[in-house]
Amino acid sequence: MALKETPSQTVGPYFAYGLCPQQYDFDFKSLFTPEMAGPQTPGEHITLMGRVIDGDGNPVFDAMLEFSQVDANGQYPASRAQVAETGFRGFARVGTGTDPEQRFIVRTVKPGREQAGEAPHVNVIVMMRGMLTHTFTRIYFDDEAAANAADPVLASVPEARRNTLVARRSEQAGHIVYHFDIRMQGESETVFFDL
């Protein structure tokens, strides 16, 4: 007898509290944090910052996001020993409910190319109230124009909508910040992928 897949159940804010307890000042330790790379991790250290925006243009205060990426050399961590040595975890989890501006803020290193022909990118999963199933998107970088133009996944997106997947680089207090808002609905809705 084959069992059918059960539906995702992410409705409500409880998952952010349960999966990001330290961020919400609970006494439990979080398995993953918004820190994807430690200070000793090789590569260009960056901050990804943005908000999840609902269909009315308001920031979502109870979304939870998961980020995954390769390191500056295009590799995912292969072992706990490697994570301990390099400080690079390759995965981060953050809720939007504790920042005064309802932002997500993730500290990492700028990724290399995961595969030949692909542009550097970060994979993102969004979970929030009112959604029965999580959504998948990517963050590309605006200072990687040539690589972005050759990326097969980005090329599969209609040209007029590609900008919804591109983070904008700026410098704040001598640190590199890429700003990327995730718009769940509306005219400038972020492109989400059917995986």
PyRosetta script that sets phi, psi and omega in degrees:
from pyrosetta import init, pose_from_sequence

init()
pose = pose_from_sequence("MALKETPSQTVGPYFAYGLCPQQYDFDFKSLFTPEMAGPQTPGEHITLMGRVIDGDGNPVFDAMLEFSQVDANGQYPASRAQVAETGFRGFARVGTGTDPEQRFIVRTVKPGREQAGEAPHVNVIVMMRGMLTHTFTRIYFDDEAAANAADPVLASVPEARRNTLVARRSEQAGHIVYHFDIRMQGESETVFFDL")
pose.set_psi(1, 128.2)
pose.set_omega(1, 178.9)
pose.set_phi(2, -91.7)
pose.set_psi(2, 129.6)
pose.set_omega(2, 177.6)
pose.set_phi(3, -86.7)
pose.set_psi(3, 141.9)
pose.set_omega(3, 177.7)
pose.set_phi(4, -85.6)
pose.set_psi(4, 153.7)
pose.set_omega(4, 178.0)
pose.set_phi(5, -66.4)
pose.set_psi(5, 136.7)
pose.set_omega(5, 177.0)
pose.set_phi(6, -83.4)
pose.set_psi(6, 152.5)
pose.set_omega(6, -178.3)
pose.set_phi(7, -72.1)
pose.set_psi(7, 152.6)
pose.set_omega(7, 172.4)
pose.set_phi(8, -68.9)
pose.set_psi(8, 146.2)
pose.set_omega(8, 179.3)
pose.set_phi(9, -131.0)
pose.set_psi(9, 86.4)
pose.set_omega(9, -177.0)
pose.set_phi(10, -114.7)
pose.set_psi(10, 9.0)
pose.set_omega(10, -178.7)
pose.set_phi(11, -66.6)
pose.set_psi(11, 135.0)
pose.set_omega(11, 177.3)
pose.set_phi(12, 100.5)
pose.set_psi(12, 162.4)
pose.set_omega(12, -176.2)
pose.set_phi(13, -84.7)
pose.set_psi(13, -4.1)
pose.set_omega(13, -171.6)
pose.set_phi(14, -61.3)
pose.set_psi(14, -31.3)
pose.set_omega(14, -174.5)
pose.set_phi(15, -66.5)
pose.set_psi(15, -35.7)
pose.set_omega(15, 178.2)
pose.set_phi(16, -64.7)
pose.set_psi(16, -43.0)
pose.set_omega(16, 178.9)
pose.set_phi(17, -64.7)
pose.set_psi(17, -39.8)
pose.set_omega(17, -177.3)
pose.set_phi(18, -75.1)
pose.set_psi(18, -32.6)
pose.set_omega(18, -175.9)
pose.set_phi(19, -100.0)
pose.set_psi(19, -12.2)
pose.set_omega(19, 176.8)
pose.set_phi(20, -128.8)
pose.set_psi(20, 50.3)
pose.set_omega(20, -170.2)
pose.set_phi(21, -61.1)
pose.set_psi(21, -37.4)
pose.set_omega(21, 179.8)
pose.set_phi(22, -63.0)
pose.set_psi(22, -37.7)
pose.set_omega(22, -179.6)
pose.set_phi(23, -61.9)
pose.set_psi(23, -31.7)
pose.set_omega(23, -178.2)
pose.set_phi(24, -98.8)
pose.set_psi(24, 16.1)
pose.set_omega(24, 176.9)
pose.set_phi(25, 61.8)
pose.set_psi(25, 30.5)
pose.set_omega(25, 171.1)
pose.set_phi(26, -83.2)
pose.set_psi(26, 162.8)
pose.set_omega(26, -176.2)
pose.set_phi(27, -81.5)
pose.set_psi(27, 6.2)
pose.set_omega(27, -179.5)
pose.set_phi(28, -98.2)
pose.set_psi(28, 148.8)
pose.set_omega(28, 178.7)
pose.set_phi(29, -83.2)
pose.set_psi(29, 135.9)
pose.set_omega(29, 176.3)
pose.set_phi(30, -77.5)
pose.set_psi(30, 136.7)
pose.set_omega(30, 177.0)
pose.set_phi(31, -68.8)
pose.set_psi(31, -39.3)
pose.set_omega(31, 178.1)
pose.set_phi(32, -130.0)
pose.set_psi(32, 150.1)
pose.set_omega(32, -177.1)
pose.set_phi(33, -126.2)
pose.set_psi(33, 179.2)
pose.set_omega(33, 176.4)
pose.set_phi(34, -75.6)
pose.set_psi(34, 1.7)
pose.set_omega(34, -179.9)
pose.set_phi(35, -96.0)
pose.set_psi(35, 105.7)
pose.set_omega(35, -179.5)
pose.set_phi(36, -88.6)
pose.set_psi(36, -22.2)
pose.set_omega(36, -178.1)
pose.set_phi(37, -139.3)
pose.set_psi(37, 141.9)
pose.set_omega(37, 177.2)
pose.set_phi(38, -87.4)
pose.set_psi(38, 172.4)
pose.set_omega(38, -178.2)
pose.set_phi(39, -61.9)
pose.set_psi(39, -25.6)
pose.set_omega(39, -179.0)
pose.set_phi(40, -86.6)
pose.set_psi(40, -3.9)
pose.set_omega(40, -177.7)
pose.set_phi(41, -66.0)
pose.set_psi(41, 127.2)
pose.set_omega(41, 177.5)
pose.set_phi(42, -65.0)
pose.set_psi(42, 146.5)
pose.set_omega(42, 176.7)
pose.set_phi(43, 122.5)
pose.set_psi(43, 178.8)
pose.set_omega(43, 179.6)
pose.set_phi(44, -82.9)
pose.set_psi(44, 113.2)
pose.set_omega(44, -177.4)
pose.set_phi(45, -75.9)
pose.set_psi(45, 131.4)
pose.set_omega(45, -177.2)
pose.set_phi(46, -136.3)
pose.set_psi(46, 165.2)
pose.set_omega(46, 171.4)
pose.set_phi(47, -121.3)
pose.set_psi(47, 130.3)
pose.set_omega(47, 171.4)
pose.set_phi(48, -96.0)
pose.set_psi(48, 127.6)
pose.set_omega(48, -175.8)
pose.set_phi(49, -140.8)
pose.set_psi(49, 138.1)
pose.set_omega(49, 177.1)
pose.set_phi(50, 179.6)
pose.set_psi(50, -173.4)
pose.set_omega(50, 179.3)
pose.set_phi(51, -130.4)
pose.set_psi(51, 156.6)
pose.set_omega(51, 169.3)
pose.set_phi(52, -94.4)
pose.set_psi(52, 123.9)
pose.set_omega(52, -174.4)
pose.set_phi(53, -111.5)
pose.set_psi(53, 130.6)
pose.set_omega(53, 179.7)
pose.set_phi(54, -83.3)
pose.set_psi(54, -179.3)
pose.set_omega(54, -176.8)
pose.set_phi(55, -63.9)
pose.set_psi(55, -20.2)
pose.set_omega(55, 177.7)
pose.set_phi(56, -92.6)
pose.set_psi(56, 2.3)
pose.set_omega(56, 179.4)
pose.set_phi(57, 86.1)
pose.set_psi(57, 12.0)
pose.set_omega(57, -179.1)
pose.set_phi(58, -99.0)
pose.set_psi(58, 145.0)
pose.set_omega(58, 176.0)
pose.set_phi(59, -67.9)
pose.set_psi(59, 140.7)
pose.set_omega(59, 178.8)
pose.set_phi(60, -86.8)
pose.set_psi(60, 122.3)
pose.set_omega(60, -174.5)
pose.set_phi(61, -89.6)
pose.set_psi(61, -7.0)
pose.set_omega(61, -176.3)
pose.set_phi(62, -132.0)
pose.set_psi(62, 33.4)
pose.set_omega(62, 175.1)
pose.set_phi(63, -84.2)
pose.set_psi(63, 157.2)
pose.set_omega(63, 171.9)
pose.set_phi(64, -129.0)
pose.set_psi(64, 135.8)
pose.set_omega(64, -178.2)
pose.set_phi(65, -124.5)
pose.set_psi(65, 145.3)
pose.set_omega(65, 173.8)
pose.set_phi(66, -121.7)
pose.set_psi(66, 135.6)
pose.set_omega(66, -177.2)
pose.set_phi(67, -121.4)
pose.set_psi(67, 139.9)
pose.set_omega(67, 172.2)
pose.set_phi(68, -140.2)
pose.set_psi(68, 147.8)
pose.set_omega(68, -178.3)
pose.set_phi(69, -164.2)
pose.set_psi(69, 165.9)
pose.set_omega(69, 172.1)
pose.set_phi(70, -86.6)
pose.set_psi(70, 167.0)
pose.set_omega(70, 177.9)
pose.set_phi(71, -80.3)
pose.set_psi(71, -172.0)
pose.set_omega(71, -177.5)
pose.set_phi(72, -64.2)
pose.set_psi(72, -20.0)
pose.set_omega(72, 178.7)
pose.set_phi(73, -97.5)
pose.set_psi(73, 5.5)
pose.set_omega(73, 177.4)
pose.set_phi(74, 83.3)
pose.set_psi(74, 22.7)
pose.set_omega(74, -177.1)
pose.set_phi(75, -122.0)
pose.set_psi(75, 141.0)
pose.set_omega(75, 169.0)
pose.set_phi(76, -82.2)
pose.set_psi(76, 153.0)
pose.set_omega(76, 176.5)
pose.set_phi(77, -61.5)
pose.set_psi(77, 138.9)
pose.set_omega(77, -176.2)
pose.set_phi(78, -100.7)
pose.set_psi(78, -15.6)
pose.set_omega(78, -177.1)
pose.set_phi(79, -159.5)
pose.set_psi(79, 165.4)
pose.set_omega(79, 174.8)
pose.set_phi(80, -64.2)
pose.set_psi(80, -35.3)
pose.set_omega(80, 178.9)
pose.set_phi(81, -62.9)
pose.set_psi(81, -39.4)
pose.set_omega(81, 178.2)
pose.set_phi(82, -66.6)
pose.set_psi(82, -40.5)
pose.set_omega(82, 176.8)
pose.set_phi(83, -61.6)
pose.set_psi(83, -44.2)
pose.set_omega(83, 179.8)
pose.set_phi(84, -63.4)
pose.set_psi(84, -37.7)
pose.set_omega(84, -177.7)
pose.set_phi(85, -73.7)
pose.set_psi(85, -45.0)
pose.set_omega(85, -173.3)
pose.set_phi(86, -95.3)
pose.set_psi(86, -21.6)
pose.set_omega(86, -175.1)
pose.set_phi(87, 78.3)
pose.set_psi(87, 3.0)
pose.set_omega(87, -178.7)
pose.set_phi(88, -97.3)
pose.set_psi(88, 119.7)
pose.set_omega(88, -178.2)
pose.set_phi(89, -95.5)
pose.set_psi(89, -29.2)
pose.set_omega(89, 179.7)
pose.set_phi(90, 77.8)
pose.set_psi(90, 1.4)
pose.set_omega(90, -177.5)
pose.set_phi(91, -148.9)
pose.set_psi(91, 140.4)
pose.set_omega(91, 176.2)
pose.set_phi(92, -141.5)
pose.set_psi(92, 152.6)
pose.set_omega(92, 177.3)
pose.set_phi(93, -136.0)
pose.set_psi(93, 134.8)
pose.set_omega(93, -177.7)
pose.set_phi(94, -150.2)
pose.set_psi(94, 141.6)
pose.set_omega(94, 171.9)
pose.set_phi(95, -100.4)
pose.set_psi(95, 157.5)
pose.set_omega(95, -178.8)
pose.set_phi(96, -95.4)
pose.set_psi(96, 2.3)
pose.set_omega(96, -170.2)
pose.set_phi(97, -84.2)
pose.set_psi(97, -6.8)
pose.set_omega(97, -177.1)
pose.set_phi(98, -108.5)
pose.set_psi(98, -15.4)
pose.set_omega(98, 178.5)
pose.set_phi(99, -79.5)
pose.set_psi(99, 136.5)
pose.set_omega(99, -178.8)
pose.set_phi(100, -57.9)
pose.set_psi(100, -26.5)
pose.set_omega(100, 178.9)
pose.set_phi(101, -102.4)
pose.set_psi(101, 12.6)
pose.set_omega(101, -178.8)
pose.set_phi(102, 55.4)
pose.set_psi(102, 39.7)
pose.set_omega(102, 179.4)
pose.set_phi(103, -94.2)
pose.set_psi(103, 160.6)
pose.set_omega(103, 162.5)
pose.set_phi(104, -101.0)
pose.set_psi(104, 141.8)
pose.set_omega(104, 179.2)
pose.set_phi(105, -136.3)
pose.set_psi(105, 116.7)
pose.set_omega(105, -177.2)
pose.set_phi(106, -124.1)
pose.set_psi(106, 129.2)
pose.set_omega(106, 177.5)
pose.set_phi(107, -102.6)
pose.set_psi(107, 129.7)
pose.set_omega(107, -174.5)
pose.set_phi(108, -156.0)
pose.set_psi(108, -165.4)
pose.set_omega(108, 169.3)
pose.set_phi(109, -117.3)
pose.set_psi(109, 152.6)
pose.set_omega(109, 178.6)
pose.set_phi(110, -65.3)
pose.set_psi(110, 128.0)
pose.set_omega(110, -176.5)
pose.set_phi(111, -72.1)
pose.set_psi(111, 153.5)
pose.set_omega(111, 169.8)
pose.set_phi(112, -85.4)
pose.set_psi(112, -164.1)
pose.set_omega(112, 177.5)
pose.set_phi(113, -86.1)
pose.set_psi(113, 127.1)
pose.set_omega(113, 179.6)
pose.set_phi(114, -70.4)
pose.set_psi(114, -39.3)
pose.set_omega(114, 178.3)
pose.set_phi(115, -140.6)
pose.set_psi(115, 157.2)
pose.set_omega(115, 177.2)
pose.set_phi(116, -58.2)
pose.set_psi(116, 136.3)
pose.set_omega(116, 178.7)
pose.set_phi(117, 90.3)
pose.set_psi(117, -15.0)
pose.set_omega(117, 178.3)
pose.set_phi(118, -92.0)
pose.set_psi(118, 145.2)
pose.set_omega(118, 174.3)
pose.set_phi(119, -81.6)
pose.set_psi(119, 154.3)
pose.set_omega(119, 173.0)
pose.set_phi(120, -57.4)
pose.set_psi(120, 136.4)
pose.set_omega(120, -178.7)
pose.set_phi(121, -158.1)
pose.set_psi(121, 165.1)
pose.set_omega(121, 174.9)
pose.set_phi(122, -122.3)
pose.set_psi(122, 132.9)
pose.set_omega(122, 176.6)
pose.set_phi(123, -85.8)
pose.set_psi(123, 139.7)
pose.set_omega(123, -177.2)
pose.set_phi(124, -133.0)
pose.set_psi(124, 136.6)
pose.set_omega(124, 171.2)
pose.set_phi(125, -115.5)
pose.set_psi(125, 131.5)
pose.set_omega(125, -179.7)
pose.set_phi(126, -113.7)
pose.set_psi(126, 129.5)
pose.set_omega(126, 173.5)
pose.set_phi(127, -127.0)
pose.set_psi(127, 137.2)
pose.set_omega(127, -180.0)
pose.set_phi(128, -162.1)
pose.set_psi(128, 169.5)
pose.set_omega(128, -179.8)
pose.set_phi(129, -57.4)
pose.set_psi(129, 147.1)
pose.set_omega(129, 176.7)
pose.set_phi(130, 82.1)
pose.set_psi(130, -4.0)
pose.set_omega(130, 179.9)
pose.set_phi(131, -110.7)
pose.set_psi(131, 126.6)
pose.set_omega(131, 177.7)
pose.set_phi(132, -81.7)
pose.set_psi(132, -22.5)
pose.set_omega(132, -179.5)
pose.set_phi(133, -133.0)
pose.set_psi(133, 140.2)
pose.set_omega(133, 177.6)
pose.set_phi(134, -68.5)
pose.set_psi(134, 161.7)
pose.set_omega(134, 179.1)
pose.set_phi(135, -116.9)
pose.set_psi(135, 155.9)
pose.set_omega(135, -178.8)
pose.set_phi(136, -118.3)
pose.set_psi(136, 135.7)
pose.set_omega(136, 173.2)
pose.set_phi(137, -146.0)
pose.set_psi(137, -178.0)
pose.set_omega(137, 178.7)
pose.set_phi(138, -134.7)
pose.set_psi(138, 154.7)
pose.set_omega(138, 171.9)
pose.set_phi(139, -115.4)
pose.set_psi(139, 120.1)
pose.set_omega(139, 171.5)
pose.set_phi(140, -103.7)
pose.set_psi(140, 172.8)
pose.set_omega(140, -173.2)
pose.set_phi(141, -118.1)
pose.set_psi(141, 133.6)
pose.set_omega(141, -174.8)
pose.set_phi(142, -69.2)
pose.set_psi(142, -17.2)
pose.set_omega(142, 178.4)
pose.set_phi(143, -93.7)
pose.set_psi(143, 17.9)
pose.set_omega(143, 177.0)
pose.set_phi(144, -121.6)
pose.set_psi(144, 46.1)
pose.set_omega(144, -172.3)
pose.set_phi(145, -58.1)
pose.set_psi(145, -45.3)
pose.set_omega(145, -178.3)
pose.set_phi(146, -65.1)
pose.set_psi(146, -44.6)
pose.set_omega(146, 179.2)
pose.set_phi(147, -65.6)
pose.set_psi(147, -40.2)
pose.set_omega(147, 178.7)
pose.set_phi(148, -61.4)
pose.set_psi(148, -39.8)
pose.set_omega(148, -178.3)
pose.set_phi(149, -64.6)
pose.set_psi(149, -27.1)
pose.set_omega(149, -178.5)
pose.set_phi(150, -96.1)
pose.set_psi(150, -7.7)
pose.set_omega(150, -175.0)
pose.set_phi(151, -70.1)
pose.set_psi(151, 125.1)
pose.set_omega(151, -176.5)
pose.set_phi(152, -67.8)
pose.set_psi(152, -33.5)
pose.set_omega(152, 179.2)
pose.set_phi(153, -70.7)
pose.set_psi(153, -45.7)
pose.set_omega(153, 178.2)
pose.set_phi(154, -64.1)
pose.set_psi(154, -36.1)
pose.set_omega(154, 178.6)
pose.set_phi(155, -67.1)
pose.set_psi(155, -22.5)
pose.set_omega(155, 179.3)
pose.set_phi(156, -77.1)
pose.set_psi(156, -10.8)
pose.set_omega(156, -180.0)
pose.set_phi(157, -89.9)
pose.set_psi(157, 136.7)
pose.set_omega(157, 177.0)
pose.set_phi(158, -52.4)
pose.set_psi(158, 136.6)
pose.set_omega(158, -173.1)
pose.set_phi(159, -53.2)
pose.set_psi(159, -38.4)
pose.set_omega(159, -177.7)
pose.set_phi(160, -66.7)
pose.set_psi(160, -17.7)
pose.set_omega(160, -176.9)
pose.set_phi(161, -107.2)
pose.set_psi(161, -5.0)
pose.set_omega(161, -176.8)
pose.set_phi(162, -61.0)
pose.set_psi(162, -32.4)
pose.set_omega(162, -178.2)
pose.set_phi(163, -63.3)
pose.set_psi(163, -18.4)
pose.set_omega(163, 178.2)
pose.set_phi(164, -72.8)
pose.set_psi(164, -7.5)
pose.set_omega(164, -179.6)
pose.set_phi(165, -109.5)
pose.set_psi(165, 5.3)
pose.set_omega(165, -173.1)
pose.set_phi(166, -112.1)
pose.set_psi(166, 123.9)
pose.set_omega(166, 177.9)
pose.set_phi(167, -83.9)
pose.set_psi(167, 146.1)
pose.set_omega(167, -178.6)
pose.set_phi(168, -100.2)
pose.set_psi(168, 128.2)
pose.set_omega(168, -177.9)
pose.set_phi(169, -83.5)
pose.set_psi(169, 139.2)
pose.set_omega(169, 171.8)
pose.set_phi(170, -148.2)
pose.set_psi(170, 174.3)
pose.set_omega(170, 177.0)
pose.set_phi(171, -123.7)
pose.set_psi(171, 129.7)
pose.set_omega(171, 179.4)
pose.set_phi(172, -129.5)
pose.set_psi(172, 117.8)
pose.set_omega(172, -179.9)
pose.set_phi(173, 52.8)
pose.set_psi(173, 42.0)
pose.set_omega(173, 177.7)
pose.set_phi(174, 76.7)
pose.set_psi(174, 8.1)
pose.set_omega(174, -179.7)
pose.set_phi(175, -116.5)
pose.set_psi(175, 142.9)
pose.set_omega(175, -178.8)
pose.set_phi(176, -81.8)
pose.set_psi(176, 126.0)
pose.set_omega(176, -180.0)
pose.set_phi(177, -124.1)
pose.set_psi(177, 133.3)
pose.set_omega(177, 172.0)
pose.set_phi(178, -109.4)
pose.set_psi(178, 122.0)
pose.set_omega(178, -178.3)
pose.set_phi(179, -97.3)
pose.set_psi(179, 131.2)
pose.set_omega(179, -177.0)
pose.set_phi(180, -149.6)
pose.set_psi(180, 108.8)
pose.set_omega(180, 174.3)
pose.set_phi(181, -91.6)
pose.set_psi(181, 140.3)
pose.set_omega(181, 176.9)
pose.set_phi(182, -104.5)
pose.set_psi(182, 112.7)
pose.set_omega(182, -178.3)
pose.set_phi(183, -100.4)
pose.set_psi(183, 117.5)
pose.set_omega(183, -172.7)
pose.set_phi(184, -76.9)
pose.set_psi(184, -26.1)
pose.set_omega(184, -179.7)
pose.set_phi(185, -151.8)
pose.set_psi(185, 173.3)
pose.set_omega(185, 173.0)
pose.set_phi(186, 102.7)
pose.set_psi(186, -174.6)
pose.set_omega(186, -174.4)
pose.set_phi(187, -63.3)
pose.set_psi(187, -36.0)
pose.set_omega(187, -178.9)
pose.set_phi(188, -104.8)
pose.set_psi(188, 31.3)
pose.set_omega(188, -178.7)
pose.set_phi(189, -53.5)
pose.set_psi(189, 135.0)
pose.set_omega(189, 176.3)
pose.set_phi(190, -62.8)
pose.set_psi(190, 144.5)
pose.set_omega(190, 175.6)
pose.set_phi(191, -73.2)
pose.set_psi(191, 128.9)
pose.set_omega(191, 175.7)
pose.set_phi(192, -115.6)
pose.set_psi(192, 146.4)
pose.set_omega(192, -175.3)
pose.set_phi(193, -104.2)
pose.set_psi(193, 143.6)
pose.set_omega(193, 179.2)
pose.set_phi(194, -92.7)
pose.set_psi(194, 98.3)
pose.set_omega(194, -178.4)
pose.set_phi(195, -105.6)
pose.dump_pdb("model.pdb")
